[in-house]
Amino acid sequence: MFGSNYGRDDRSNNSPINEGEEYDVKIEDLGRDGDGITRIEGFVVFVSGAKVGDEVKIRVNSVRRNFGFAEVVE
């Protein structure tokens, strides 16, 4: 009844992003752990080391069901 993949990658997800892809984004908000937050087609992505207002190129590291993680590409 309940799967054991809570919080893990879900290959059947419908996210608009994929691991390894790069995007030019603007950081819109700050997460509770200090990561920047952006949205790609409404999909939330946490960006380590980014600040609100930054316009950066990011690379997606990990994608979950409802959000993703990325890093700034230099």
N, CA, C and O atoms as a Tripos MOL2 file, in Angstrom:
@<TRIPOS>MOLECULE
protein
  296   295    74     0     0
PROTEIN
NO_CHARGES

@<TRIPOS>ATOM
      1 N           0.8200   -1.1940    0.0000 N.3       1 MET1
      2 CA          0.0000    0.0000    0.0000 C.3       1 MET1
      3 C           0.8630    1.2570    0.0000 C.2       1 MET1
      4 O           0.6510    2.1420   -0.8290 O.2       1 MET1
      5 N           1.8320    1.3580    0.9100 N.am      2 PHE2
      6 CA          2.7160    2.5120    0.9520 C.3       2 PHE2
      7 C           4.0890    2.1160    0.4400 C.2       2 PHE2
      8 O           4.6400    1.0940    0.8490 O.2       2 PHE2
      9 N           4.6450    2.9300   -0.4610 N.am      3 GLY3
     10 CA          5.9740    2.6330   -0.9880 C.3       3 GLY3
     11 C           7.0450    3.0470   -0.0060 C.2       3 GLY3
     12 O           6.7850    3.8090    0.9250 O.2       3 GLY3
     13 N           8.2250    2.5560   -0.2100 N.am      4 SER4
     14 CA          9.3280    2.9040    0.6800 C.3       4 SER4
     15 C          10.2520    3.9440    0.0550 C.2       4 SER4
     16 O          11.3800    4.1210    0.5150 O.2       4 SER4
     17 N           9.7920    4.6310   -0.9800 N.am      5 ASN5
     18 CA         10.6380    5.6020   -1.6710 C.3       5 ASN5
     19 C          10.3330    7.0400   -1.2800 C.2       5 ASN5
     20 O          10.6200    7.9610   -2.0450 O.2       5 ASN5
     21 N           9.7570    7.2470   -0.1020 N.am      6 TYR6
     22 CA          9.4350    8.5990    0.3200 C.3       6 TYR6
     23 C          10.6830    9.4740    0.3040 C.2       6 TYR6
     24 O          11.6810    9.1510    0.9470 O.2       6 TYR6
     25 N          10.6240   10.5850   -0.4340 N.am      7 GLY7
     26 CA         11.7480   11.5130   -0.4890 C.3       7 GLY7
     27 C          12.8550   11.1030   -1.4360 C.2       7 GLY7
     28 O          13.8530   11.8150   -1.5460 O.2       7 GLY7
     29 N          12.7180    9.9970   -2.1170 N.am      8 ARG8
     30 CA         13.7540    9.5440   -3.0370 C.3       8 ARG8
     31 C          13.3260    9.8290   -4.4720 C.2       8 ARG8
     32 O          12.1840   10.2070   -4.7320 O.2       8 ARG8
     33 N          14.2670    9.6380   -5.4000 N.am      9 ASP9
     34 CA         13.9570    9.8480   -6.8050 C.3       9 ASP9
     35 C          12.7780    8.9990   -7.2210 C.2       9 ASP9
     36 O          12.6740    7.8350   -6.8350 O.2       9 ASP9
     37 N          11.9000    9.5730   -7.9990 N.am     10 ASP10
     38 CA         10.7400    8.8520   -8.5110 C.3      10 ASP10
     39 C          10.7920    8.9680  -10.0270 C.2      10 ASP10
     40 O          10.4630   10.0180  -10.5790 O.2      10 ASP10
     41 N          11.1910    7.9310  -10.6860 N.am     11 ARG11
     42 CA         11.3770    7.9760  -12.1370 C.3      11 ARG11
     43 C          10.0820    8.2110  -12.9020 C.2      11 ARG11
     44 O          10.1190    8.5190  -14.0940 O.2      11 ARG11
     45 N           8.9360    8.0730  -12.2370 N.am     12 SER12
     46 CA          7.6660    8.3150  -12.9160 C.3      12 SER12
     47 C           7.1710    9.7430  -12.6820 C.2      12 SER12
     48 O           6.0310   10.0670  -13.0120 O.2      12 SER12
     49 N           8.0300   10.5970  -12.1090 N.am     13 ASN13
     50 CA          7.5730   11.9550  -11.8290 C.3      13 ASN13
     51 C           7.3950   12.7380  -13.1280 C.2      13 ASN13
     52 O           7.8690   12.3420  -14.1930 O.2      13 ASN13
     53 N           6.7100   13.8400  -13.0010 N.am     14 ASN14
     54 CA          6.4410   14.6840  -14.1660 C.3      14 ASN14
     55 C           7.1600   16.0180  -14.0430 C.2      14 ASN14
     56 O           6.6500   17.0360  -14.5100 O.2      14 ASN14
     57 N           8.3220   16.0300  -13.4290 N.am     15 SER15
     58 CA          9.0450   17.2810  -13.2440 C.3      15 SER15
     59 C           9.5330   17.8000  -14.5940 C.2      15 SER15
     60 O           9.8530   17.0200  -15.4910 O.2      15 SER15
     61 N           9.5860   19.1320  -14.7300 N.am     16 PRO16
     62 CA         10.0480   19.7370  -15.9840 C.3      16 PRO16
     63 C          11.5710   19.7610  -16.1090 C.2      16 PRO16
     64 O          12.1020   20.2350  -17.1140 O.2      16 PRO16
     65 N          12.2800   19.2510  -15.0940 N.am     17 ILE17
     66 CA         13.7430   19.2590  -15.1170 C.3      17 ILE17
     67 C          14.2870   17.8430  -14.9660 C.2      17 ILE17
     68 O          13.5920   16.9390  -14.5020 O.2      17 ILE17
     69 N          15.5410   17.6710  -15.3670 N.am     18 ASN18
     70 CA         16.2160   16.3820  -15.2380 C.3      18 ASN18
     71 C          17.6220   16.5940  -14.7030 C.2      18 ASN18
     72 O          18.2230   17.6460  -14.9180 O.2      18 ASN18
     73 N          18.1420   15.5950  -14.0070 N.am     19 GLU19
     74 CA         19.5040   15.6760  -13.4940 C.3      19 GLU19
     75 C          20.4880   15.9390  -14.6240 C.2      19 GLU19
     76 O          20.3780   15.3590  -15.7040 O.2      19 GLU19
     77 N          21.4570   16.8250  -14.3640 N.am     20 GLY20
     78 CA         22.4920   17.1370  -15.3350 C.3      20 GLY20
     79 C          22.1690   18.2900  -16.2670 C.2      20 GLY20
     80 O          23.0630   18.8130  -16.9310 O.2      20 GLY20
     81 N          20.9050   18.6960  -16.3300 N.am     21 GLU21
     82 CA         20.5330   19.8120  -17.2110 C.3      21 GLU21
     83 C          20.9830   21.1380  -16.5950 C.2      21 GLU21
     84 O          21.1230   21.2540  -15.3780 O.2      21 GLU21
     85 N          21.2070   22.1400  -17.4570 N.am     22 GLU22
     86 CA         21.6210   23.4660  -17.0040 C.3      22 GLU22
     87 C          20.5700   24.4930  -17.4030 C.2      22 GLU22
     88 O          19.9490   24.3900  -18.4620 O.2      22 GLU22
     89 N          20.3810   25.4860  -16.5380 N.am     23 TYR23
     90 CA         19.3810   26.5270  -16.7710 C.3      23 TYR23
     91 C          19.9320   27.8690  -16.3170 C.2      23 TYR23
     92 O          20.7330   27.9350  -15.3840 O.2      23 TYR23
     93 N          19.4980   28.9460  -16.9830 N.am     24 ASP24
     94 CA         19.7660   30.3040  -16.5250 C.3      24 ASP24
     95 C          18.5450   30.7270  -15.7210 C.2      24 ASP24
     96 O          17.4260   30.7360  -16.2340 O.2      24 ASP24
     97 N          18.7670   31.0810  -14.4450 N.am     25 VAL25
     98 CA         17.6460   31.3800  -13.5590 C.3      25 VAL25
     99 C          17.9230   32.6180  -12.7220 C.2      25 VAL25
    100 O          19.0520   33.1010  -12.6480 O.2      25 VAL25
    101 N          16.8660   33.1210  -12.0910 N.am     26 LYS26
    102 CA         16.9850   34.1930  -11.1060 C.3      26 LYS26
    103 C          16.5170   33.6210   -9.7750 C.2      26 LYS26
    104 O          15.4610   32.9950   -9.6910 O.2      26 LYS26
    105 N          17.3180   33.8440   -8.7340 N.am     27 ILE27
    106 CA         16.9870   33.3480   -7.3980 C.3      27 ILE27
    107 C          15.9130   34.2670   -6.8110 C.2      27 ILE27
    108 O          16.0970   35.4800   -6.7080 O.2      27 ILE27
    109 N          14.7810   33.6520   -6.4270 N.am     28 GLU28
    110 CA         13.6080   34.4130   -5.9910 C.3      28 GLU28
    111 C          13.4280   34.4760   -4.4870 C.2      28 GLU28
    112 O          12.8120   35.4080   -3.9700 O.2      28 GLU28
    113 N          13.9630   33.4880   -3.7820 N.am     29 ASP29
    114 CA         13.6900   33.3750   -2.3560 C.3      29 ASP29
    115 C          14.8470   32.6490   -1.6740 C.2      29 ASP29
    116 O          15.7720   32.1760   -2.3350 O.2      29 ASP29
    117 N          14.7860   32.5680   -0.3470 N.am     30 LEU30
    118 CA         15.8250   31.9150    0.4180 C.3      30 LEU30
    119 C          15.1990   30.8110    1.2610 C.2      30 LEU30
    120 O          14.2060   31.0390    1.9520 O.2      30 LEU30
    121 N          15.7810   29.6130    1.2050 N.am     31 GLY31
    122 CA         15.2920   28.4870    1.9960 C.3      31 GLY31
    123 C          15.7330   28.6000    3.4400 C.2      31 GLY31
    124 O          16.5880   29.4210    3.7710 O.2      31 GLY31
    125 N          15.1580   27.7860    4.2930 N.am     32 ARG32
    126 CA         15.4690   27.8720    5.7260 C.3      32 ARG32
    127 C          16.9090   27.5020    6.0550 C.2      32 ARG32
    128 O          17.4360   27.9100    7.0900 O.2      32 ARG32
    129 N          17.5530   26.7230    5.1710 N.am     33 ASP33
    130 CA         18.9590   26.3630    5.3940 C.3      33 ASP33
    131 C          19.9140   27.3040    4.6740 C.2      33 ASP33
    132 O          21.1180   27.0550    4.6320 O.2      33 ASP33
    133 N          19.3760   28.4010    4.0970 N.am     34 GLY34
    134 CA         20.2180   29.3920    3.4430 C.3      34 GLY34
    135 C          20.4250   29.1870    1.9570 C.2      34 GLY34
    136 O          21.1230   29.9740    1.3170 O.2      34 GLY34
    137 N          19.8270   28.1330    1.3880 N.am     35 ASP35
    138 CA         19.9360   27.9080   -0.0540 C.3      35 ASP35
    139 C          19.0140   28.8520   -0.8030 C.2      35 ASP35
    140 O          17.9420   29.2140   -0.3180 O.2      35 ASP35
    141 N          19.4530   29.2500   -2.0100 N.am     36 GLY36
    142 CA         18.5900   30.0470   -2.8550 C.3      36 GLY36
    143 C          17.4810   29.1780   -3.4260 C.2      36 GLY36
    144 O          17.6460   27.9690   -3.5880 O.2      36 GLY36
    145 N          16.3460   29.8070   -3.7310 N.am     37 ILE37
    146 CA         15.2210   29.0860   -4.3190 C.3      37 ILE37
    147 C          14.8430   29.7510   -5.6310 C.2      37 ILE37
    148 O          14.6880   30.9690   -5.7080 O.2      37 ILE37
    149 N          14.6970   28.9260   -6.6600 N.am     38 THR38
    150 CA         14.1950   29.3990   -7.9420 C.3      38 THR38
    151 C          13.0820   28.4620   -8.3700 C.2      38 THR38
    152 O          12.8780   27.4120   -7.7610 O.2      38 THR38
    153 N          12.3720   28.8340   -9.4030 N.am     39 ARG39
    154 CA         11.3200   27.9760   -9.9500 C.3      39 ARG39
    155 C          11.5170   27.8530  -11.4500 C.2      39 ARG39
    156 O          11.7570   28.8390  -12.1470 O.2      39 ARG39
    157 N          11.4100   26.6260  -11.9300 N.am     40 ILE40
    158 CA         11.4940   26.3520  -13.3640 C.3      40 ILE40
    159 C          10.1640   25.7350  -13.7610 C.2      40 ILE40
    160 O           9.8440   24.6140  -13.3640 O.2      40 ILE40
    161 N           9.3900   26.4750  -14.5480 N.am     41 GLU41
    162 CA          8.0290   26.0600  -14.9180 C.3      41 GLU41
    163 C           7.2190   25.7220  -13.6710 C.2      41 GLU41
    164 O           6.4470   24.7630  -13.6690 O.2      41 GLU41
    165 N           7.3960   26.5190  -12.5980 N.am     42 GLY42
    166 CA          6.6640   26.3350  -11.3570 C.3      42 GLY42
    167 C           7.2570   25.2890  -10.4290 C.2      42 GLY42
    168 O           6.7780   25.1180   -9.3080 O.2      42 GLY42
    169 N           8.2950   24.5820  -10.8790 N.am     43 PHE43
    170 CA          8.9210   23.5170  -10.0970 C.3      43 PHE43
    171 C          10.0160   24.1180   -9.2280 C.2      43 PHE43
    172 O          10.9140   24.7820   -9.7470 O.2      43 PHE43
    173 N           9.9630   23.9020   -7.9240 N.am     44 VAL44
    174 CA         10.9030   24.4990   -6.9720 C.3      44 VAL44
    175 C          12.2630   23.8140   -7.0590 C.2      44 VAL44
    176 O          12.3650   22.5880   -7.0640 O.2      44 VAL44
    177 N          13.3170   24.6540   -7.1270 N.am     45 VAL45
    178 CA         14.6880   24.1440   -7.1520 C.3      45 VAL45
    179 C          15.5040   24.9080   -6.1120 C.2      45 VAL45
    180 O          15.5460   26.1390   -6.1220 O.2      45 VAL45
    181 N          16.1510   24.1620   -5.2120 N.am     46 PHE46
    182 CA         17.0320   24.7420   -4.2020 C.3      46 PHE46
    183 C          18.4420   24.8160   -4.7890 C.2      46 PHE46
    184 O          18.9570   23.8340   -5.3230 O.2      46 PHE46
    185 N          19.0620   26.0040   -4.6810 N.am     47 VAL47
    186 CA         20.3790   26.2330   -5.2780 C.3      47 VAL47
    187 C          21.3660   26.6050   -4.1740 C.2      47 VAL47
    188 O          21.2690   27.6780   -3.5770 O.2      47 VAL47
    189 N          22.3150   25.7070   -3.9090 N.am     48 SER48
    190 CA         23.2820   25.9700   -2.8450 C.3      48 SER48
    191 C          24.1990   27.1310   -3.2230 C.2      48 SER48
    192 O          24.6600   27.2360   -4.3590 O.2      48 SER48
    193 N          24.4490   27.9960   -2.2460 N.am     49 GLY49
    194 CA         25.3730   29.1030   -2.4380 C.3      49 GLY49
    195 C          24.8190   30.3040   -3.1770 C.2      49 GLY49
    196 O          25.5600   31.2520   -3.4380 O.2      49 GLY49
    197 N          23.5400   30.2960   -3.5220 N.am     50 ALA50
    198 CA         22.9520   31.4230   -4.2580 C.3      50 ALA50
    199 C          22.1640   32.3240   -3.3080 C.2      50 ALA50
    200 O          21.6300   31.8670   -2.2970 O.2      50 ALA50
    201 N          22.1020   33.6110   -3.6490 N.am     51 LYS51
    202 CA         21.3990   34.5930   -2.8350 C.3      51 LYS51
    203 C          20.2330   35.1800   -3.6260 C.2      51 LYS51
    204 O          20.2250   35.1540   -4.8570 O.2      51 LYS51
    205 N          19.2670   35.7000   -2.9120 N.am     52 VAL52
    206 CA         18.1040   36.3240   -3.5460 C.3      52 VAL52
    207 C          18.5700   37.4260   -4.4860 C.2      52 VAL52
    208 O          19.3930   38.2630   -4.1150 O.2      52 VAL52
    209 N          18.0420   37.4220   -5.6990 N.am     53 GLY53
    210 CA         18.3890   38.4290   -6.6960 C.3      53 GLY53
    211 C          19.4930   37.9990   -7.6500 C.2      53 GLY53
    212 O          19.6720   38.6150   -8.7000 O.2      53 GLY53
    213 N          20.2350   36.9550   -7.3040 N.am     54 ASP54
    214 CA         21.2940   36.4600   -8.1860 C.3      54 ASP54
    215 C          20.6990   35.9400   -9.4900 C.2      54 ASP54
    216 O          19.6700   35.2640   -9.4810 O.2      54 ASP54
    217 N          21.3410   36.2530  -10.5970 N.am     55 GLU55
    218 CA         20.9890   35.6650  -11.8960 C.3      55 GLU55
    219 C          22.1540   34.7730  -12.2780 C.2      55 GLU55
    220 O          23.2400   35.2570  -12.5970 O.2      55 GLU55
    221 N          21.9230   33.4600  -12.2450 N.am     56 VAL56
    222 CA         23.0060   32.4980  -12.3730 C.3      56 VAL56
    223 C          22.6370   31.3540  -13.3130 C.2      56 VAL56
    224 O          21.4660   31.1240  -13.6160 O.2      56 VAL56
    225 N          23.6640   30.6500  -13.7600 N.am     57 LYS57
    226 CA         23.4660   29.4010  -14.5060 C.3      57 LYS57
    227 C          23.6080   28.2770  -13.4820 C.2      57 LYS57
    228 O          24.5620   28.2520  -12.7040 O.2      57 LYS57
    229 N          22.6510   27.3460  -13.4880 N.am     58 ILE58
    230 CA         22.6860   26.2420  -12.5440 C.3      58 ILE58
    231 C          22.7170   24.8970  -13.2600 C.2      58 ILE58
    232 O          22.2910   24.7790  -14.4090 O.2      58 ILE58
    233 N          23.2270   23.8870  -12.5620 N.am     59 ARG59
    234 CA         23.1860   22.5030  -13.0420 C.3      59 ARG59
    235 C          22.4160   21.6870  -12.0090 C.2      59 ARG59
    236 O          22.7290   21.7240  -10.8190 O.2      59 ARG59
    237 N          21.4120   20.9540  -12.4700 N.am     60 VAL60
    238 CA         20.5720   20.1500  -11.5850 C.3      60 VAL60
    239 C          21.3490   18.9230  -11.1140 C.2      60 VAL60
    240 O          21.8810   18.1640  -11.9250 O.2      60 VAL60
    241 N          21.4090   18.7370   -9.7890 N.am     61 ASN61
    242 CA         22.1100   17.6060   -9.1820 C.3      61 ASN61
    243 C          21.1800   16.4520   -8.8570 C.2      61 ASN61
    244 O          21.5480   15.2850   -8.9930 O.2      61 ASN61
    245 N          19.9750   16.7860   -8.4270 N.am     62 SER62
    246 CA         19.0510   15.7660   -7.9390 C.3      62 SER62
    247 C          17.6210   16.2450   -8.1250 C.2      62 SER62
    248 O          17.3260   17.4270   -7.9470 O.2      62 SER62
    249 N          16.7400   15.3300   -8.4810 N.am     63 VAL63
    250 CA         15.3280   15.6720   -8.6720 C.3      63 VAL63
    251 C          14.4770   14.7440   -7.8190 C.2      63 VAL63
    252 O          14.5980   13.5210   -7.8970 O.2      63 VAL63
    253 N          13.6180   15.3400   -7.0060 N.am     64 ARG64
    254 CA         12.6580   14.5930   -6.1920 C.3      64 ARG64
    255 C          11.2720   14.7730   -6.8150 C.2      64 ARG64
    256 O          11.1260   15.3930   -7.8680 O.2      64 ARG64
    257 N          10.2900   14.2360   -6.1650 N.am     65 ARG65
    258 CA          8.9240   14.3190   -6.7000 C.3      65 ARG65
    259 C           8.4370   15.7590   -6.8230 C.2      65 ARG65
    260 O           7.8350   16.1280   -7.8320 O.2      65 ARG65
    261 N           8.6970   16.5850   -5.7880 N.am     66 ASN66
    262 CA          8.1380   17.9420   -5.7520 C.3      66 ASN66
    263 C           9.1640   19.0640   -5.7900 C.2      66 ASN66
    264 O           8.7940   20.2380   -5.7750 O.2      66 ASN66
    265 N          10.4300   18.7280   -5.8390 N.am     67 PHE67
    266 CA         11.4660   19.7640   -5.8470 C.3      67 PHE67
    267 C          12.7730   19.1770   -6.3440 C.2      67 PHE67
    268 O          12.9030   17.9640   -6.5100 O.2      67 PHE67
    269 N          13.7470   20.0610   -6.5800 N.am     68 GLY68
    270 CA         15.0540   19.6000   -7.0310 C.3      68 GLY68
    271 C          16.1680   20.3630   -6.3330 C.2      68 GLY68
    272 O          15.9270   21.3520   -5.6410 O.2      68 GLY68
    273 N          17.3980   19.8810   -6.5280 N.am     69 PHE69
    274 CA         18.5810   20.5240   -5.9840 C.3      69 PHE69
    275 C          19.5380   20.8360   -7.1260 C.2      69 PHE69
    276 O          19.6810   20.0500   -8.0620 O.2      69 PHE69
    277 N          20.1930   21.9940   -7.0390 N.am     70 ALA70
    278 CA         21.1350   22.3810   -8.0980 C.3      70 ALA70
    279 C          22.2920   23.1520   -7.4860 C.2      70 ALA70
    280 O          22.2610   23.5540   -6.3230 O.2      70 ALA70
    281 N          23.3240   23.3440   -8.3200 N.am     71 GLU71
    282 CA         24.4750   24.1530   -7.9100 C.3      71 GLU71
    283 C          24.7590   25.1690   -8.9920 C.2      71 GLU71
    284 O          24.3950   24.9850  -10.1530 O.2      71 GLU71
    285 N          25.4130   26.2390   -8.5960 N.am     72 VAL72
    286 CA         25.7810   27.2890   -9.5400 C.3      72 VAL72
    287 C          26.9310   26.7710  -10.3990 C.2      72 VAL72
    288 O          27.8890   26.1880   -9.8910 O.2      72 VAL72
    289 N          26.8220   26.9920  -11.7110 N.am     73 VAL73
    290 CA         27.8830   26.6160  -12.6590 C.3      73 VAL73
    291 C          28.6950   27.8720  -12.9290 C.2      73 VAL73
    292 O          28.1330   28.9250  -13.2300 O.2      73 VAL73
    293 N          30.0130   27.7670  -12.8220 N.am     74 GLU74
    294 CA         30.8380   28.9620  -13.0300 C.3      74 GLU74
    295 C          31.5670   28.9120  -14.3360 C.2      74 GLU74
    296 O          32.3060   29.8390  -14.6680 O.2      74 GLU74
@<TRIPOS>BOND
     1     1     2 1
     2     2     3 1
     3     3     4 2
     4     3     5 am
     5     5     6 1
     6     6     7 1
     7     7     8 2
     8     7     9 am
     9     9    10 1
    10    10    11 1
    11    11    12 2
    12    11    13 am
    13    13    14 1
    14    14    15 1
    15    15    16 2
    16    15    17 am
    17    17    18 1
    18    18    19 1
    19    19    20 2
    20    19    21 am
    21    21    22 1
    22    22    23 1
    23    23    24 2
    24    23    25 am
    25    25    26 1
    26    26    27 1
    27    27    28 2
    28    27    29 am
    29    29    30 1
    30    30    31 1
    31    31    32 2
    32    31    33 am
    33    33    34 1
    34    34    35 1
    35    35    36 2
    36    35    37 am
    37    37    38 1
    38    38    39 1
    39    39    40 2
    40    39    41 am
    41    41    42 1
    42    42    43 1
    43    43    44 2
    44    43    45 am
    45    45    46 1
    46    46    47 1
    47    47    48 2
    48    47    49 am
    49    49    50 1
    50    50    51 1
    51    51    52 2
    52    51    53 am
    53    53    54 1
    54    54    55 1
    55    55    56 2
    56    55    57 am
    57    57    58 1
    58    58    59 1
    59    59    60 2
    60    59    61 am
    61    61    62 1
    62    62    63 1
    63    63    64 2
    64    63    65 am
    65    65    66 1
    66    66    67 1
    67    67    68 2
    68    67    69 am
    69    69    70 1
    70    70    71 1
    71    71    72 2
    72    71    73 am
    73    73    74 1
    74    74    75 1
    75    75    76 2
    76    75    77 am
    77    77    78 1
    78    78    79 1
    79    79    80 2
    80    79    81 am
    81    81    82 1
    82    82    83 1
    83    83    84 2
    84    83    85 am
    85    85    86 1
    86    86    87 1
    87    87    88 2
    88    87    89 am
    89    89    90 1
    90    90    91 1
    91    91    92 2
    92    91    93 am
    93    93    94 1
    94    94    95 1
    95    95    96 2
    96    95    97 am
    97    97    98 1
    98    98    99 1
    99    99   100 2
   100    99   101 am
   101   101   102 1
   102   102   103 1
   103   103   104 2
   104   103   105 am
   105   105   106 1
   106   106   107 1
   107   107   108 2
   108   107   109 am
   109   109   110 1
   110   110   111 1
   111   111   112 2
   112   111   113 am
   113   113   114 1
   114   114   115 1
   115   115   116 2
   116   115   117 am
   117   117   118 1
   118   118   119 1
   119   119   120 2
   120   119   121 am
   121   121   122 1
   122   122   123 1
   123   123   124 2
   124   123   125 am
   125   125   126 1
   126   126   127 1
   127   127   128 2
   128   127   129 am
   129   129   130 1
   130   130   131 1
   131   131   132 2
   132   131   133 am
   133   133   134 1
   134   134   135 1
   135   135   136 2
   136   135   137 am
   137   137   138 1
   138   138   139 1
   139   139   140 2
   140   139   141 am
   141   141   142 1
   142   142   143 1
   143   143   144 2
   144   143   145 am
   145   145   146 1
   146   146   147 1
   147   147   148 2
   148   147   149 am
   149   149   150 1
   150   150   151 1
   151   151   152 2
   152   151   153 am
   153   153   154 1
   154   154   155 1
   155   155   156 2
   156   155   157 am
   157   157   158 1
   158   158   159 1
   159   159   160 2
   160   159   161 am
   161   161   162 1
   162   162   163 1
   163   163   164 2
   164   163   165 am
   165   165   166 1
   166   166   167 1
   167   167   168 2
   168   167   169 am
   169   169   170 1
   170   170   171 1
   171   171   172 2
   172   171   173 am
   173   173   174 1
   174   174   175 1
   175   175   176 2
   176   175   177 am
   177   177   178 1
   178   178   179 1
   179   179   180 2
   180   179   181 am
   181   181   182 1
   182   182   183 1
   183   183   184 2
   184   183   185 am
   185   185   186 1
   186   186   187 1
   187   187   188 2
   188   187   189 am
   189   189   190 1
   190   190   191 1
   191   191   192 2
   192   191   193 am
   193   193   194 1
   194   194   195 1
   195   195   196 2
   196   195   197 am
   197   197   198 1
   198   198   199 1
   199   199   200 2
   200   199   201 am
   201   201   202 1
   202   202   203 1
   203   203   204 2
   204   203   205 am
   205   205   206 1
   206   206   207 1
   207   207   208 2
   208   207   209 am
   209   209   210 1
   210   210   211 1
   211   211   212 2
   212   211   213 am
   213   213   214 1
   214   214   215 1
   215   215   216 2
   216   215   217 am
   217   217   218 1
   218   218   219 1
   219   219   220 2
   220   219   221 am
   221   221   222 1
   222   222   223 1
   223   223   224 2
   224   223   225 am
   225   225   226 1
   226   226   227 1
   227   227   228 2
   228   227   229 am
   229   229   230 1
   230   230   231 1
   231   231   232 2
   232   231   233 am
   233   233   234 1
   234   234   235 1
   235   235   236 2
   236   235   237 am
   237   237   238 1
   238   238   239 1
   239   239   240 2
   240   239   241 am
   241   241   242 1
   242   242   243 1
   243   243   244 2
   244   243   245 am
   245   245   246 1
   246   246   247 1
   247   247   248 2
   248   247   249 am
   249   249   250 1
   250   250   251 1
   251   251   252 2
   252   251   253 am
   253   253   254 1
   254   254   255 1
   255   255   256 2
   256   255   257 am
   257   257   258 1
   258   258   259 1
   259   259   260 2
   260   259   261 am
   261   261   262 1
   262   262   263 1
   263   263   264 2
   264   263   265 am
   265   265   266 1
   266   266   267 1
   267   267   268 2
   268   267   269 am
   269   269   270 1
   270   270   271 1
   271   271   272 2
   272   271   273 am
   273   273   274 1
   274   274   275 1
   275   275   276 2
   276   275   277 am
   277   277   278 1
   278   278   279 1
   279   279   280 2
   280   279   281 am
   281   281   282 1
   282   282   283 1
   283   283   284 2
   284   283   285 am
   285   285   286 1
   286   286   287 1
   287   287   288 2
   288   287   289 am
   289   289   290 1
   290   290   291 1
   291   291   292 2
   292   291   293 am
   293   293   294 1
   294   294   295 1
   295   295   296 2
@<TRIPOS>SUBSTRUCTURE
     1 MET1         2 RESIDUE 1 A MET
     2 PHE2         6 RESIDUE 1 A PHE
     3 GLY3        10 RESIDUE 1 A GLY
     4 SER4        14 RESIDUE 1 A SER
     5 ASN5        18 RESIDUE 1 A ASN
     6 TYR6        22 RESIDUE 1 A TYR
     7 GLY7        26 RESIDUE 1 A GLY
     8 ARG8        30 RESIDUE 1 A ARG
     9 ASP9        34 RESIDUE 1 A ASP
    10 ASP10       38 RESIDUE 1 A ASP
    11 ARG11       42 RESIDUE 1 A ARG
    12 SER12       46 RESIDUE 1 A SER
    13 ASN13       50 RESIDUE 1 A ASN
    14 ASN14       54 RESIDUE 1 A ASN
    15 SER15       58 RESIDUE 1 A SER
    16 PRO16       62 RESIDUE 1 A PRO
    17 ILE17       66 RESIDUE 1 A ILE
    18 ASN18       70 RESIDUE 1 A ASN
    19 GLU19       74 RESIDUE 1 A GLU
    20 GLY20       78 RESIDUE 1 A GLY
    21 GLU21       82 RESIDUE 1 A GLU
    22 GLU22       86 RESIDUE 1 A GLU
    23 TYR23       90 RESIDUE 1 A TYR
    24 ASP24       94 RESIDUE 1 A ASP
    25 VAL25       98 RESIDUE 1 A VAL
    26 LYS26      102 RESIDUE 1 A LYS
    27 ILE27      106 RESIDUE 1 A ILE
    28 GLU28      110 RESIDUE 1 A GLU
    29 ASP29      114 RESIDUE 1 A ASP
    30 LEU30      118 RESIDUE 1 A LEU
    31 GLY31      122 RESIDUE 1 A GLY
    32 ARG32      126 RESIDUE 1 A ARG
    33 ASP33      130 RESIDUE 1 A ASP
    34 GLY34      134 RESIDUE 1 A GLY
    35 ASP35      138 RESIDUE 1 A ASP
    36 GLY36      142 RESIDUE 1 A GLY
    37 ILE37      146 RESIDUE 1 A ILE
    38 THR38      150 RESIDUE 1 A THR
    39 ARG39      154 RESIDUE 1 A ARG
    40 ILE40      158 RESIDUE 1 A ILE
    41 GLU41      162 RESIDUE 1 A GLU
    42 GLY42      166 RESIDUE 1 A GLY
    43 PHE43      170 RESIDUE 1 A PHE
    44 VAL44      174 RESIDUE 1 A VAL
    45 VAL45      178 RESIDUE 1 A VAL
    46 PHE46      182 RESIDUE 1 A PHE
    47 VAL47      186 RESIDUE 1 A VAL
    48 SER48      190 RESIDUE 1 A SER
    49 GLY49      194 RESIDUE 1 A GLY
    50 ALA50      198 RESIDUE 1 A ALA
    51 LYS51      202 RESIDUE 1 A LYS
    52 VAL52      206 RESIDUE 1 A VAL
    53 GLY53      210 RESIDUE 1 A GLY
    54 ASP54      214 RESIDUE 1 A ASP
    55 GLU55      218 RESIDUE 1 A GLU
    56 VAL56      222 RESIDUE 1 A VAL
    57 LYS57      226 RESIDUE 1 A LYS
    58 ILE58      230 RESIDUE 1 A ILE
    59 ARG59      234 RESIDUE 1 A ARG
    60 VAL60      238 RESIDUE 1 A VAL
    61 ASN61      242 RESIDUE 1 A ASN
    62 SER62      246 RESIDUE 1 A SER
    63 VAL63      250 RESIDUE 1 A VAL
    64 ARG64      254 RESIDUE 1 A ARG
    65 ARG65      258 RESIDUE 1 A ARG
    66 ASN66      262 RESIDUE 1 A ASN
    67 PHE67      266 RESIDUE 1 A PHE
    68 GLY68      270 RESIDUE 1 A GLY
    69 PHE69      274 RESIDUE 1 A PHE
    70 ALA70      278 RESIDUE 1 A ALA
    71 GLU71      282 RESIDUE 1 A GLU
    72 VAL72      286 RESIDUE 1 A VAL
    73 VAL73      290 RESIDUE 1 A VAL
    74 GLU74      294 RESIDUE 1 A GLU
